[in-house]
Amino acid sequence: MKPENTEELFNAHLKQGEQAFVQLRVWRVIDTTAEHHAHLRYRLALIVGGVCVLHFNNAPDKKGSRDRLNTAADSIQDIPALLTEFWQRVDDYHGEKQ
């Protein structure tokens, strides 16, 4: 589902072996009012065996609160920094599992 007042920048599903994949979704916020204070909305996840083991998400849930698991720093406002942080944590996860 697309967050309100946004333009999708990319949406990718990347296989990470037999049992894992990464889902990357990033939107640019068109209206940066008080309600939408960030310039980017993102949902990045590593799914292994059907279980989300790493999740970055700065989009509010349906109740308006933010539900995060293993999130990047709130101050990340550009795509390269966001992806660098996420991929480092993906690499760390895979390194721990070997």
Buried (B, 14 or more C-beta within 10 A) or exposed (E): EEBBBBEEBEEEEEEBEEEBBBBBBBBBBEEEEEEBEBEBBBBBBBBBEEEEBBBBBBBBEEEEEEEBEBBBEEEBEEBEEBBEBBBEBBEEBBEEEE
